[in-house]
């Protein structure tokens, strides 16, 4: 074989972002390494040869998992076949833990296994730690508390910092985008980040828009929705058409939307860290199907779901989860904060602390160096 090759596997848009930056860094360090991948557009743009396009594969809740089981079984079979047909130096799993940990068991350390972006075993399903300990050769984590957590269970983990520190920056100046959107510099700009999965957008965006209508009665505001490139426009159109609210969109760059925002309503997930890095005060919102919530809630062992609150070890950002995620409550809290300069500054100060705890820029490059050295 002329080239060493590795396989990188992700299945969620947020995980693919990390996978793409990691793949680019590996190629920069070792251009001779051929990288094949399970992913989509971002991974392909990073120079990875896609063997399976995961667009539409992400799931939310147990019933969505059941519905897509045939696809997961077919994908697992394809990957195992690919690993048998050709010689690979390693498999790199990126997030997507429900699928990736089962695949790691099936591979059974027949080749090197590396995990980048840890499953959230510190929040729920701690039984997965045993699987990680048995089937993963190298664990690379984004948060320092994860390294300490794994150490308690006898698992060595490398803390490299968070790759978002390298990419969380706008593509244009604030005044340029305000002009492009025909926004007033005098109004309060509020960004809505309803998630990247179709199910999240369908559940959470209507709540955000109803809250926006209430907020708009209390202050002179304008609203922008951050839309991921891979998300279907029809999902947004179907929802926004029901609201008498002037809304603009920013597609493909959440940092541009956050850059012009004075405040944000954010779906729990990676976007909360993006808002924290951009130093934008925000509220955390999350809602899922009732049966899924009743199934998952008992498994969660920590008091918060927002990663910024988990990293802080206390609630620095208000959370509106499930039954508490009502437009009226969200709007009241948003107006309360927006009308209180001291509270806004307190939020920004706490977010600055969170940002500083994420390590130094260059996380993906550090992770890539660990992987390349490990393979040698």
Secondary structure, 3 states (H helix, E strand, C coil): CCCCEEEEECCCHHHHHHHHHHHHHHHHHCCCCEEEEEECHHHHHCCCEEEEECCCCCCCCHHHHHHCHHHHHHHHHHHHHHHHHCCCCEEEEECCHHHHHHHHHHHCCCCEEEEECCCCCCCCCCCHHHHHHHHCCEEEECCHHHHHHHHHCCCCEEECCCCHHHHCCCCCCHHHHHHHCCCCCCCEEEEEECCCCHHHHHHHHHHHHHHHHHHHHHCCEEEEEEECCCCCHHHHHHHHCCCCCCEEEEECCHHHHHHCCCEEEEECCHHHHHHHHCCCCEEEEECCCHHHHHHHHCCCCCCCCCHHHHHHCCCCCCEEEHHHCCHHHHHHHHHHHHCCHHHHHHHHHHHHHHHHHCCCCCHHHHHHHHHHHHHC
